[in-house]
Each structure stands twice: as structure tokens, then as C-alpha cells.
Amino acid sequence: MEEIAEEQLLDSKNMLVMKLLHYFIIDKNYNPIILQGAENEIWLENLDEDYRIVRIVTGTILNEEQFGFDIFKTKRIMKKIRNKTFSFNLKTLSIFLDLGDRVKLDSPKGITCVSAPNEEDLQKNVAIKESFPDMKDKLKYSEDGMQLFVKITNDINEHNLEDSEKVEKVFKPKYPMITYILIALNVAMFFFPLIFNKQDYFLNKFCVYAPYIRNGEYYRLLTGTFLHANIIHLLCNMYALYILGSQLESFIGKIKFLCVYLFSALTGSLLSMVFLGNGVSIGASGAIFGVMGAIVYFGYHYRVYLGNVVRTNLIPIIILNLALGFLVNGIDNWAHIGGLIGGFLINIGLGVKYKSSTFEKVNGYIISLIYVSFLIFMAFIYVK
């Protein structure tokens, strides 16, 4: 009985499945997707690859009806994954290992279907050769039989363990020290002048006021973001900073979070200068919108884990607050917009741990520099 079980385990189809899993998981960094009710098929995802989804179908497809139902089921699951992962494009590769001779292999929009009854046919396929040119060499092993099975199993288990440890490092809650310091500074800048009856002095000295900033008082671009008009203004902003700031700081680290906050505060103040004219702007909301922008970018990279949160919670909050800013008088919505864009862009440069490439980071810094340079030009030269 043990010999029969071993023969079934090591038959050509099962070994091809193991080799494909090793290739996509180890070499291409795909991750298995756990799906309820999906039998005789394996789903893998890598949202940074051209084919974001790879299906390995081990079950037998005998006729057109079965193939049509498989496509229908695939589209339904793709829709669920698309909604969860905040992905507009979900190009999928379906590899059929046991397709009947009477089945006409069609590839509907968004799904590339490949028939691969054996390794040789798989490597001859045009779509495979174009998208995965290294597969032919990667599927060659010096081991065979049970040794190969054990090697592949161990490699995949070690890889999955490493991935789990990386995710745990990123999402493990950390003490949000910078968030608490920023809250303390905002609170101090509100109550200190209140206690010593210096509200007017602090407002006149530190607010964002374009004529004074253009006259050389550049510190106002940041100091104005630590002032608040009243206790309600302060409490609302500090509550938002506590909720959002502590999360972002935990995700990206203290230094990166501080960079996001200050850069967003700066870009929010600069855009205020462009559109407010001689109006006065105060408050931390521009920087807080920048924190939201940075979370959106982080969530995009970790959308397998945060896609639903970003799509159903954070983005609606951003849209609602921007809409209120245009409808309600007394809200500096330009600071919100400037900070939101600034936070998103600078986080591209700072990068997302285990996700961002050096190329992406360099581009992020270049775009951020162009953005802030454009705002400086508009605030100090074009608009006066």
C-alpha cells in the first residue's frame, strides 16, 4: 500500500504540479490563496507581476460544458479578489493539466488559458515562453523521485515561513512615540498661549500667512500647522492623528512617519498660500491628510491585507472630508489637498518595507521634489 501511495504521489502530473508550485512561489514570489469550495485547483497571487493570478487546474475537464463552468467560476472568484485587493487589472493565467481532446481552449478577456498535460507541452506554449522565459531552466532539477518531492516541499515551507515572519514584522503593533510627541506639541501650542493669555501673539507670530512668509518668515509654513482655532478644532485633529498616525507609524517606522507628517504639513501650507491669498491658515489637518495619503500608498502595496479597509473605509473618509471642505466655510481645503498629495508622493520615495524597489523609491523622491518645487514656484513667484 505504501508503494502504491508513493507512486501516486510521484506520478508525472503531481510532480509537474510540485515543480510549478516551486517555480511560482520560490522564483516568482507568488503566494497561495485559500479559497472555500475550490477543489482540484490551486490559486496563486502576486499583484506585482503581469499575471497577477495563476491557477493550476489539476482536475479533469472533459467537455465544453465543464470548461465553460470553470471559466464562469474563475470570473466570479476573480471579481471577489479584485474587490478585496483594490485591483482594477487582474490578469489571470489558468494552466490546465488534464484537458479533454474535445475541449476547444478559448481565452476570454482577462484570462489566458493554457493546456499542459506534460512539462514539454507547457514549455512550448507561447504565452508561457513570453511571460516566464526562465521557466524551462527553472523546472530542471538534479534530484528526482522522493528526493525532489522532499526538496520542493521543504523549500516552499521555508519560503512561506519567511513571508509570514516579514508580514508579522510589518503589522506587529509598535509604540507610536512620534505620534504622541506630535500630539503633545499640538496640545502645548494650544494651551500654553491660552494659559498665559498670548493667543493673539501666537496666532500673529506663527500662523500660515502668505505675505509674511514671502517676506522671509518661512518657519510659518510648519509652525502654523501646530496652531488650532479652538478646543473642538484641536480635539478633532488630535483624535484623527492618534488613530491614523499611530497606525502609519507602526507600519512604516518612526523616522519615515515623521518625514511624511512634516512634508505633508509643508506641502499643505504651500498650496494654501497659492489659493488663500491674504487669508490665514492654521491646523494640523493638512499633515493628517498627508498621513491618510501615505496609508493609501502603503495599503496599495499590502492590499491583500488592507485592500478592503482602504477601499471601504479610508477612501470614503477622504472623499467625504474633501467634499465637506468645499461645502463648509472656514475650512482650508487646499491644505488638505496639498497635504494628501504630498503624503502619498513622499511615501513612494520613502518606500514600503519588503515591497518597494530602488527604482520606485528614486522615482518617488524625484516626483516629490518636482511637486514641492512647483508649489514653491506657484506660492512665491507666480502668485503674489
Number of C-alpha atoms within 10 A of each C-alpha: 6 7 8 9 9 12 13 13 15 18 11 14 18 15 21 19 17 18 22 19 22 23 20 19 20 17 12 16 18 22 20 18 14 10 11 6 6 12 10 10 15 19 19 21 23 18 21 12 14 13 20 17 23 22 19 20 22 19 13 14 21 14 14 14 11 13 19 14 12 14 18 12 12 16 17 12 13 18 14 10 18 16 14 19 24 20 16 9 12 21 17 23 23 22 23 22 24 17 22 17 10 10 15 11 16 13 13 10 9 14 20 18 18 22 17 21 18 14 18 10 11 21 19 12 13 12 15 18 14 9 12 15 13 14 19 15 9 13 15 10 10 6 12 13 13 14 11 17 17 12 15 21 16 13 14 17 12 13 17 17 11 12 15 11 11 14 14 11 14 17 13 10 13 15 13 18 13 18 25 16 11 19 21 13 13 21 18 14 17 20 15 13 15 13 9 8 11 12 18 10 11 18 20 13 16 21 26 30 26 28 15 16 18 14 9 9 15 15 14 22 25 25 23 25 25 24 26 24 13 9 12 10 14 20 13 12 20 23 12 17 24 16 11 18 27 22 21 22 24 20 22 20 18 19 12 18 26 17 15 28 27 22 24 35 33 27 32 35 34 28 25 30 30 21 17 16 14 15 13 16 27 25 26 31 30 35 34 28 31 32 32 27 27 29 25 24 20 24 23 20 21 17 20 19 15 18 22 16 16 23 19 13 11 18 15 12 14 17 11 11 15 18 12 13 17 13 11 10 9 9 17 25 25 24 31 29 25 26 35 27 22 31 34 24 27 28 28 23 23 22 22 23 16 11 12 15 14 12 9 16 19 15 15 20 18 15 17 23 15 12 18 18 13 14 23 18 14 17 22 17 11 11 13 13
